[in-house]
Amino acid sequence: MTPLAPIRQKLFSPEGQQILAEMPAPTTFSGRMAFARAVCARFAFVDTRGALRESSCIAA
């Protein structure tokens, strides 16, 4: 399993799609990274050090 697989599974699950639909539109954020931070915070996508996994979220 690739490191992106769990993120993709959560984002593309029915529950994940519902959560994303309830979030503000990506265009309301200052950029892709800001949107990725919000998504990571909402889904608790963090690495072993507790840092948000923005790049992995964008790639997924």
All heavy atoms as a GROMACS GRO file, in nm:
protein
  452
    1MET      N    1   0.085  -0.118   0.000
    1MET     CA    2   0.000   0.000   0.000
    1MET      C    3   0.089   0.124   0.000
    1MET      O    4   0.182   0.134   0.078
    1MET     CB    5  -0.091  -0.002   0.124
    1MET     CG    6  -0.188   0.112   0.126
    1MET     SD    7  -0.300   0.122   0.269
    1MET     CE    8  -0.361  -0.040   0.287
    2THR      N    9   0.058   0.220  -0.086
    2THR     CA   10   0.135   0.342  -0.093
    2THR      C   11   0.094   0.435   0.022
    2THR      O   12  -0.015   0.422   0.077
    2THR     CB   13   0.112   0.416  -0.226
    2THR    OG1   14  -0.023   0.463  -0.230
    2THR    CG2   15   0.139   0.326  -0.345
    3PRO      N   16   0.180   0.530   0.057
    3PRO     CA   17   0.145   0.623   0.165
    3PRO      C   18   0.020   0.706   0.134
    3PRO      O   19  -0.045   0.756   0.225
    3PRO     CB   20   0.267   0.712   0.177
    3PRO     CG   21   0.379   0.638   0.114
    3PRO     CD   22   0.316   0.549   0.010
    4LEU      N   23  -0.013   0.722   0.006
    4LEU     CA   24  -0.130   0.802  -0.031
    4LEU      C   25  -0.260   0.723  -0.022
    4LEU      O   26  -0.367   0.782  -0.018
    4LEU     CB   27  -0.115   0.855  -0.173
    4LEU     CG   28  -0.002   0.955  -0.197
    4LEU    CD1   29   0.002   0.993  -0.344
    4LEU    CD2   30  -0.018   1.077  -0.111
    5ALA      N   31  -0.252   0.592  -0.020
    5ALA     CA   32  -0.372   0.508  -0.023
    5ALA      C   33  -0.470   0.540   0.090
    5ALA      O   34  -0.590   0.556   0.063
    5ALA     CB   35  -0.335   0.361  -0.024
    6PRO      N   36  -0.426   0.550   0.216
    6PRO     CA   37  -0.524   0.581   0.322
    6PRO      C   38  -0.590   0.718   0.303
    6PRO      O   39  -0.708   0.734   0.332
    6PRO     CB   40  -0.441   0.580   0.450
    6PRO     CG   41  -0.320   0.500   0.418
    6PRO     CD   42  -0.295   0.521   0.271
    7ILE      N   43  -0.514   0.814   0.254
    7ILE     CA   44  -0.572   0.947   0.230
    7ILE      C   45  -0.675   0.939   0.120
    7ILE      O   46  -0.786   0.991   0.133
    7ILE     CB   47  -0.461   1.050   0.198
    7ILE    CG1   48  -0.376   1.075   0.322
    7ILE    CG2   49  -0.521   1.181   0.146
    7ILE    CD1   50  -0.258   1.167   0.300
    8ARG      N   51  -0.641   0.872   0.010
    8ARG     CA   52  -0.736   0.858  -0.101
    8ARG      C   53  -0.861   0.785  -0.056
    8ARG      O   54  -0.972   0.822  -0.092
    8ARG     CB   55  -0.671   0.783  -0.217
    8ARG     CG   56  -0.574   0.867  -0.294
    8ARG     CD   57  -0.521   0.792  -0.413
    8ARG     NE   58  -0.428   0.876  -0.486
    8ARG     CZ   59  -0.318   0.834  -0.542
    8ARG    NH1   60  -0.285   0.705  -0.535
    8ARG    NH2   61  -0.239   0.916  -0.606
    9GLN      N   62  -0.843   0.680   0.024
    9GLN     CA   63  -0.958   0.603   0.071
    9GLN      C   64  -1.052   0.691   0.151
    9GLN      O   65  -1.174   0.684   0.135
    9GLN     CB   66  -0.913   0.484   0.154
    9GLN     CG   67  -0.851   0.374   0.073
    9GLN     CD   68  -0.794   0.262   0.160
    9GLN    OE1   69  -0.778   0.279   0.280
    9GLN    NE2   70  -0.762   0.150   0.098
   10LYS      N   71  -0.997   0.772   0.240
   10LYS     CA   72  -1.082   0.858   0.322
   10LYS      C   73  -1.148   0.967   0.238
   10LYS      O   74  -1.266   0.994   0.255
   10LYS     CB   75  -1.001   0.923   0.434
   10LYS     CG   76  -0.971   0.830   0.547
   10LYS     CD   77  -0.905   0.902   0.662
   10LYS     CE   78  -0.871   0.807   0.774
   10LYS     NZ   79  -0.807   0.877   0.887
   11LEU      N   80  -1.072   1.031   0.148
   11LEU     CA   81  -1.127   1.140   0.069
   11LEU      C   82  -1.236   1.093  -0.027
   11LEU      O   83  -1.333   1.165  -0.050
   11LEU     CB   84  -1.016   1.211  -0.010
   11LEU     CG   85  -0.918   1.292   0.072
   11LEU    CD1   86  -0.810   1.350  -0.019
   11LEU    CD2   87  -0.986   1.402   0.150
   12PHE      N   88  -1.220   0.974  -0.085
   12PHE     CA   89  -1.314   0.928  -0.186
   12PHE      C   90  -1.420   0.835  -0.132
   12PHE      O   91  -1.503   0.785  -0.208
   12PHE     CB   92  -1.237   0.864  -0.302
   12PHE     CG   93  -1.155   0.965  -0.377
   12PHE    CD1   94  -1.017   0.964  -0.368
   12PHE    CD2   95  -1.215   1.064  -0.453
   12PHE    CE1   96  -0.941   1.058  -0.435
   12PHE    CE2   97  -1.140   1.159  -0.520
   12PHE     CZ   98  -1.002   1.156  -0.511
   13SER      N   99  -1.421   0.814  -0.001
   13SER     CA  100  -1.529   0.735   0.059
   13SER      C  101  -1.656   0.821   0.060
   13SER      O  102  -1.650   0.944   0.049
   13SER     CB  103  -1.493   0.696   0.203
   13SER     OG  104  -1.495   0.810   0.287
   14PRO      N  105  -1.772   0.760   0.071
   14PRO     CA  106  -1.897   0.839   0.077
   14PRO      C  107  -1.894   0.941   0.192
   14PRO      O  108  -1.938   1.056   0.174
   14PRO     CB  109  -2.006   0.734   0.098
   14PRO     CG  110  -1.949   0.609   0.039
   14PRO     CD  111  -1.801   0.615   0.067
   15GLU      N  112  -1.841   0.901   0.307
   15GLU     CA  113  -1.834   0.994   0.420
   15GLU      C  114  -1.738   1.109   0.390
   15GLU      O  115  -1.765   1.224   0.423
   15GLU     CB  116  -1.788   0.921   0.547
   15GLU     CG  117  -1.882   0.814   0.594
   15GLU     CD  118  -1.862   0.680   0.523
   15GLU    OE1  119  -1.758   0.660   0.457
   15GLU    OE2  120  -1.952   0.596   0.533
   16GLY      N  121  -1.625   1.076   0.328
   16GLY     CA  122  -1.528   1.178   0.293
   16GLY      C  123  -1.584   1.277   0.192
   16GLY      O  124  -1.562   1.398   0.203
   17GLN      N  125  -1.657   1.226   0.095
   17GLN     CA  126  -1.718   1.314  -0.004
   17GLN      C  127  -1.820   1.407   0.061
   17GLN      O  128  -1.830   1.524   0.024
   17GLN     CB  129  -1.784   1.231  -0.115
   17GLN     CG  130  -1.685   1.158  -0.203
   17GLN     CD  131  -1.602   1.254  -0.285
   17GLN    OE1  132  -1.654   1.329  -0.365
   17GLN    NE2  133  -1.472   1.252  -0.262
   18GLN      N  134  -1.893   1.357   0.159
   18GLN     CA  135  -1.990   1.440   0.230
   18GLN      C  136  -1.919   1.551   0.308
   18GLN      O  137  -1.961   1.666   0.305
   18GLN     CB  138  -2.074   1.354   0.325
   18GLN     CG  139  -2.178   1.430   0.402
   18GLN     CD  140  -2.286   1.490   0.312
   18GLN    OE1  141  -2.323   1.431   0.212
   18GLN    NE2  142  -2.334   1.607   0.348
   19ILE      N  143  -1.811   1.516   0.376
   19ILE     CA  144  -1.734   1.615   0.452
   19ILE      C  145  -1.678   1.721   0.358
   19ILE      O  146  -1.686   1.842   0.386
   19ILE     CB  147  -1.622   1.547   0.532
   19ILE    CG1  148  -1.682   1.462   0.644
   19ILE    CG2  149  -1.524   1.650   0.588
   19ILE    CD1  150  -1.584   1.369   0.711
   20LEU      N  151  -1.622   1.679   0.245
   20LEU     CA  152  -1.568   1.775   0.149
   20LEU      C  153  -1.677   1.866   0.094
   20LEU      O  154  -1.655   1.986   0.074
   20LEU     CB  155  -1.498   1.702   0.034
   20LEU     CG  156  -1.365   1.636   0.069
   20LEU    CD1  157  -1.316   1.551  -0.047
   20LEU    CD2  158  -1.261   1.740   0.108
   21ALA      N  159  -1.795   1.812   0.070
   21ALA     CA  160  -1.906   1.892   0.020
   21ALA      C  161  -1.951   1.998   0.121
   21ALA      O  162  -1.997   2.106   0.082
   21ALA     CB  163  -2.024   1.802  -0.017
   22GLU      N  164  -1.934   1.970   0.250
   22GLU     CA  165  -1.974   2.064   0.354
   22GLU      C  166  -1.868   2.171   0.381
   22GLU      O  167  -1.897   2.270   0.447
   22GLU     CB  168  -2.004   1.988   0.483
   22GLU     CG  169  -2.125   1.898   0.472
   22GLU     CD  170  -2.141   1.803   0.589
   22GLU    OE1  171  -2.052   1.801   0.678
   22GLU    OE2  172  -2.240   1.728   0.591
   23MET      N  173  -1.746   2.150   0.331
   23MET     CA  174  -1.639   2.247   0.352
   23MET      C  175  -1.658   2.366   0.258
   23MET      O  176  -1.723   2.354   0.155
   23MET     CB  177  -1.502   2.183   0.324
   23MET     CG  178  -1.460   2.084   0.430
   23MET     SD  179  -1.295   2.021   0.402
   23MET     CE  180  -1.198   2.169   0.429
   24PRO      N  181  -1.598   2.481   0.292
   24PRO     CA  182  -1.602   2.594   0.200
   24PRO      C  183  -1.537   2.557   0.067
   24PRO      O  184  -1.449   2.470   0.061
   24PRO     CB  185  -1.519   2.702   0.271
   24PRO     CG  186  -1.518   2.662   0.414
   24PRO     CD  187  -1.529   2.512   0.416
   25ALA      N  188  -1.580   2.622  -0.039
   25ALA     CA  189  -1.526   2.593  -0.173
   25ALA      C  190  -1.376   2.620  -0.177
   25ALA      O  191  -1.327   2.713  -0.111
   25ALA     CB  192  -1.596   2.680  -0.276
   26PRO      N  193  -1.302   2.540  -0.254
   26PRO     CA  194  -1.157   2.561  -0.264
   26PRO      C  195  -1.121   2.702  -0.310
   26PRO      O  196  -1.017   2.755  -0.272
   26PRO     CB  197  -1.113   2.457  -0.367
   26PRO     CG  198  -1.216   2.351  -0.362
   26PRO     CD  199  -1.345   2.421  -0.328
   27THR      N  200  -1.207   2.764  -0.389
   27THR     CA  201  -1.177   2.899  -0.439
   27THR      C  202  -1.183   3.005  -0.329
   27THR      O  203  -1.134   3.116  -0.351
   27THR     CB  204  -1.274   2.937  -0.552
   27THR    OG1  205  -1.409   2.924  -0.503
   27THR    CG2  206  -1.256   2.848  -0.673
   28THR      N  207  -1.238   2.972  -0.214
   28THR     CA  208  -1.244   3.069  -0.105
   28THR      C  209  -1.114   3.075  -0.025
   28THR      O  210  -1.097   3.162   0.059
   28THR     CB  211  -1.360   3.039  -0.008
   28THR    OG1  212  -1.338   2.910   0.051
   28THR    CG2  213  -1.493   3.040  -0.080
   29PHE      N  214  -1.022   2.983  -0.053
   29PHE     CA  215  -0.893   2.979   0.017
   29PHE      C  216  -0.790   3.057  -0.064
   29PHE      O  217  -0.807   3.078  -0.184
   29PHE     CB  218  -0.848   2.834   0.036
   29PHE     CG  219  -0.934   2.757   0.133
   29PHE    CD1  220  -1.048   2.692   0.090
   29PHE    CD2  221  -0.903   2.754   0.268
   29PHE    CE1  222  -1.128   2.622   0.177
   29PHE    CE2  223  -0.984   2.685   0.357
   29PHE     CZ  224  -1.096   2.619   0.312
   30SER      N  225  -0.683   3.097   0.001
   30SER     CA  226  -0.582   3.180  -0.065
   30SER      C  227  -0.497   3.101  -0.165
   30SER      O  228  -0.426   3.160  -0.244
   30SER     CB  229  -0.491   3.245   0.039
   30SER     OG  230  -0.424   3.145   0.115
   31GLY      N  231  -0.505   2.971  -0.164
   31GLY     CA  232  -0.430   2.888  -0.258
   31GLY      C  233  -0.451   2.741  -0.229
   31GLY      O  234  -0.522   2.702  -0.135
   32ARG      N  235  -0.388   2.656  -0.311
   32ARG     CA  236  -0.402   2.511  -0.294
   32ARG      C  237  -0.351   2.463  -0.159
   32ARG      O  238  -0.410   2.375  -0.097
   32ARG     CB  239  -0.325   2.436  -0.403
   32ARG     CG  240  -0.390   2.439  -0.536
   32ARG     CD  241  -0.318   2.356  -0.640
   32ARG     NE  242  -0.184   2.313  -0.605
   32ARG     CZ  243  -0.114   2.225  -0.671
   32ARG    NH1  244  -0.164   2.170  -0.778
   32ARG    NH2  245   0.008   2.192  -0.633
   33MET      N  246  -0.241   2.519  -0.114
   33MET     CA  247  -0.183   2.475   0.012
   33MET      C  248  -0.274   2.510   0.129
   33MET      O  249  -0.290   2.432   0.223
   33MET     CB  250  -0.044   2.534   0.032
   33MET     CG  251   0.034   2.471   0.144
   33MET     SD  252   0.062   2.294   0.127
   33MET     CE  253   0.189   2.291   0.004
   34ALA      N  254  -0.337   2.626   0.125
   34ALA     CA  255  -0.430   2.665   0.231
   34ALA      C  256  -0.550   2.570   0.234
   34ALA      O  257  -0.595   2.529   0.342
   34ALA     CB  258  -0.477   2.808   0.212
   35PHE      N  259  -0.600   2.533   0.118
   35PHE     CA  260  -0.710   2.437   0.112
   35PHE      C  261  -0.665   2.301   0.162
   35PHE      O  262  -0.736   2.235   0.239
   35PHE     CB  263  -0.765   2.426  -0.030
   35PHE     CG  264  -0.881   2.331  -0.043
   35PHE    CD1  265  -1.000   2.355   0.022
   35PHE    CD2  266  -0.870   2.215  -0.119
   35PHE    CE1  267  -1.108   2.267   0.012
   35PHE    CE2  268  -0.976   2.126  -0.129
   35PHE     CZ  269  -1.095   2.153  -0.064
   36ALA      N  270  -0.545   2.259   0.123
   36ALA     CA  271  -0.491   2.130   0.169
   36ALA      C  272  -0.476   2.129   0.321
   36ALA      O  273  -0.505   2.029   0.385
   36ALA     CB  274  -0.357   2.101   0.102
   37ARG      N  275  -0.432   2.241   0.379
   37ARG     CA  276  -0.421   2.249   0.526
   37ARG      C  277  -0.557   2.231   0.592
   37ARG      O  278  -0.570   2.161   0.693
   37ARG     CB  279  -0.361   2.383   0.567
   37ARG     CG  280  -0.214   2.390   0.552
   37ARG     CD  281  -0.158   2.519   0.611
   37ARG     NE  282  -0.027   2.541   0.554
   37ARG     CZ  283   0.002   2.634   0.463
   37ARG    NH1  284  -0.090   2.718   0.423
   37ARG    NH2  285   0.123   2.644   0.414
   38ALA      N  286  -0.659   2.294   0.535
   38ALA     CA  287  -0.794   2.282   0.592
   38ALA      C  288  -0.845   2.138   0.582
   38ALA      O  289  -0.905   2.086   0.676
   38ALA     CB  290  -0.888   2.378   0.520
   39VAL      N  291  -0.821   2.074   0.468
   39VAL     CA  292  -0.863   1.935   0.450
   39VAL      C  293  -0.788   1.845   0.547
   39VAL      O  294  -0.847   1.759   0.613
   39VAL     CB  295  -0.842   1.889   0.304
   39VAL    CG1  296  -0.864   1.739   0.289
   39VAL    CG2  297  -0.936   1.966   0.211
   40CYS      N  298  -0.656   1.864   0.557
   40CYS     CA  299  -0.576   1.783   0.650
   40CYS      C  300  -0.623   1.800   0.793
   40CYS      O  301  -0.631   1.703   0.869
   40CYS     CB  302  -0.428   1.820   0.640
   40CYS     SG  303  -0.348   1.761   0.491
   41ALA      N  304  -0.653   1.922   0.831
   41ALA     CA  305  -0.700   1.948   0.967
   41ALA      C  306  -0.835   1.880   0.991
   41ALA      O  307  -0.857   1.820   1.096
   41ALA     CB  308  -0.709   2.098   0.992
   42ARG      N  309  -0.922   1.888   0.892
   42ARG     CA  310  -1.057   1.830   0.906
   42ARG      C  311  -1.052   1.678   0.916
   42ARG      O  312  -1.125   1.616   0.992
   42ARG     CB  313  -1.144   1.874   0.788
   42ARG     CG  314  -1.284   1.820   0.790
   42ARG     CD  315  -1.360   1.877   0.910
   42ARG     NE  316  -1.495   1.831   0.912
   42ARG     CZ  317  -1.536   1.721   0.978
   42ARG    NH1  318  -1.451   1.650   1.046
   42ARG    NH2  319  -1.662   1.685   0.976
   43PHE      N  320  -0.964   1.615   0.836
   43PHE     CA  321  -0.954   1.469   0.832
   43PHE      C  322  -0.846   1.415   0.925
   43PHE      O  323  -0.827   1.294   0.933
   43PHE     CB  324  -0.926   1.421   0.690
   43PHE     CG  325  -1.045   1.426   0.598
   43PHE    CD1  326  -1.074   1.540   0.526
   43PHE    CD2  327  -1.128   1.317   0.584
   43PHE    CE1  328  -1.183   1.545   0.440
   43PHE    CE2  329  -1.237   1.320   0.499
   43PHE     CZ  330  -1.265   1.435   0.427
   44ALA      N  331  -0.772   1.501   0.992
   44ALA     CA  332  -0.662   1.462   1.081
   44ALA      C  333  -0.554   1.385   1.006
   44ALA      O  334  -0.506   1.282   1.053
   44ALA     CB  335  -0.713   1.383   1.200
   45PHE      N  336  -0.516   1.435   0.888
   45PHE     CA  337  -0.406   1.376   0.812
   45PHE      C  338  -0.276   1.435   0.865
   45PHE      O  339  -0.237   1.545   0.829
   45PHE     CB  340  -0.418   1.407   0.663
   45PHE     CG  341  -0.536   1.346   0.594
   45PHE    CD1  342  -0.597   1.411   0.488
   45PHE    CD2  343  -0.587   1.223   0.632
   45PHE    CE1  344  -0.704   1.354   0.422
   45PHE    CE2  345  -0.695   1.166   0.568
   45PHE     CZ  346  -0.754   1.232   0.462
   46VAL      N  347  -0.211   1.361   0.955
   46VAL     CA  348  -0.084   1.406   1.013
   46VAL      C  349   0.019   1.295   1.004
   46VAL      O  350  -0.015   1.177   0.997
   46VAL     CB  351  -0.101   1.450   1.160
   46VAL    CG1  352  -0.188   1.573   1.172
   46VAL    CG2  353  -0.157   1.337   1.244
   47ASP      N  354   0.147   1.334   1.003
   47ASP     CA  355   0.254   1.235   1.001
   47ASP      C  356   0.290   1.197   1.144
   47ASP      O  357   0.224   1.239   1.240
   47ASP     CB  358   0.374   1.284   0.921
   47ASP     CG  359   0.439   1.409   0.980
   47ASP    OD1  360   0.414   1.441   1.099
   47ASP    OD2  361   0.517   1.473   0.908
   48THR      N  362   0.394   1.118   1.158
   48THR     CA  363   0.432   1.068   1.291
   48THR      C  364   0.480   1.179   1.384
   48THR      O  365   0.478   1.163   1.506
   48THR     CB  366   0.541   0.961   1.280
   48THR    OG1  367   0.652   1.016   1.209
   48THR    CG2  368   0.490   0.838   1.208
   49ARG      N  369   0.522   1.292   1.327
   49ARG     CA  370   0.565   1.405   1.410
   49ARG      C  371   0.452   1.501   1.443
   49ARG      O  372   0.470   1.599   1.512
   49ARG     CB  373   0.677   1.483   1.338
   49ARG     CG  374   0.803   1.400   1.318
   49ARG     CD  375   0.903   1.474   1.234
   49ARG     NE  376   0.846   1.486   1.100
   49ARG     CZ  377   0.880   1.576   1.011
   49ARG    NH1  378   0.970   1.666   1.038
   49ARG    NH2  379   0.824   1.578   0.893
   50GLY      N  380   0.334   1.473   1.388
   50GLY     CA  381   0.219   1.557   1.414
   50GLY      C  382   0.201   1.669   1.313
   50GLY      O  383   0.110   1.750   1.328
   51ALA      N  384   0.284   1.673   1.208
   51ALA     CA  385   0.272   1.776   1.106
   51ALA      C  386   0.166   1.738   1.005
   51ALA      O  387   0.146   1.620   0.974
   51ALA     CB  388   0.406   1.795   1.034
   52LEU      N  389   0.094   1.838   0.955
   52LEU     CA  390  -0.008   1.812   0.854
   52LEU      C  391   0.056   1.759   0.726
   52LEU      O  392   0.165   1.801   0.689
   52LEU     CB  393  -0.086   1.939   0.823
   52LEU     CG  394  -0.170   1.995   0.938
   52LEU    CD1  395  -0.232   2.128   0.897
   52LEU    CD2  396  -0.277   1.897   0.981
   53ARG      N  397  -0.012   1.669   0.658
   53ARG     CA  398   0.040   1.606   0.537
   53ARG      C  399  -0.016   1.677   0.413
   53ARG      O  400  -0.079   1.615   0.328
   53ARG     CB  401   0.005   1.459   0.536
   53ARG     CG  402   0.068   1.384   0.653
   53ARG     CD  403   0.038   1.238   0.651
   53ARG     NE  404   0.091   1.178   0.527
   53ARG     CZ  405   0.053   1.060   0.481
   53ARG    NH1  406  -0.034   0.990   0.547
   53ARG    NH2  407   0.104   1.014   0.370
   54GLU      N  408   0.011   1.807   0.400
   54GLU     CA  409  -0.045   1.886   0.291
   54GLU      C  410  -0.007   1.832   0.154
   54GLU      O  411  -0.092   1.819   0.065
   54GLU     CB  412  -0.001   2.033   0.299
   54GLU     CG  413  -0.044   2.105   0.424
   54GLU     CD  414   0.074   2.135   0.513
   54GLU    OE1  415   0.175   2.063   0.508
   54GLU    OE2  416   0.066   2.232   0.589
   55SER      N  417   0.121   1.803   0.133
   55SER     CA  418   0.166   1.758   0.001
   55SER      C  419   0.100   1.626  -0.037
   55SER      O  420   0.060   1.608  -0.152
   55SER     CB  421   0.318   1.743  -0.001
   55SER     OG  422   0.379   1.867   0.018
   56SER      N  423   0.089   1.535   0.056
   56SER     CA  424   0.022   1.408   0.028
   56SER      C  425  -0.127   1.430  -0.002
   56SER      O  426  -0.184   1.361  -0.088
   56SER     CB  427   0.036   1.313   0.146
   56SER     OG  428   0.172   1.281   0.167
   57CYS      N  429  -0.186   1.522   0.067
   57CYS     CA  430  -0.327   1.553   0.044
   57CYS      C  431  -0.347   1.611  -0.096
   57CYS      O  432  -0.439   1.572  -0.168
   57CYS     CB  433  -0.376   1.650   0.151
   57CYS     SG  434  -0.552   1.677   0.150
   58ILE      N  435  -0.260   1.701  -0.136
   58ILE     CA  436  -0.269   1.759  -0.271
   58ILE      C  437  -0.248   1.650  -0.376
   58ILE      O  438  -0.320   1.644  -0.476
   58ILE     CB  439  -0.167   1.873  -0.289
   58ILE    CG1  440  -0.211   1.995  -0.209
   58ILE    CG2  441  -0.151   1.909  -0.436
   58ILE    CD1  442  -0.108   2.106  -0.205
   59ALA      N  443  -0.152   1.562  -0.355
   59ALA     CA  444  -0.125   1.455  -0.450
   59ALA      C  445  -0.242   1.359  -0.463
   59ALA      O  446  -0.270   1.308  -0.572
   59ALA     CB  447   0.000   1.378  -0.409
   60ALA      N  448  -0.310   1.336  -0.353
   60ALA     CA  449  -0.426   1.243  -0.356
   60ALA      C  450  -0.540   1.308  -0.429
   60ALA      O  451  -0.617   1.244  -0.495
   60ALA     CB  452  -0.467   1.207  -0.214
   0.00000   0.00000   0.00000
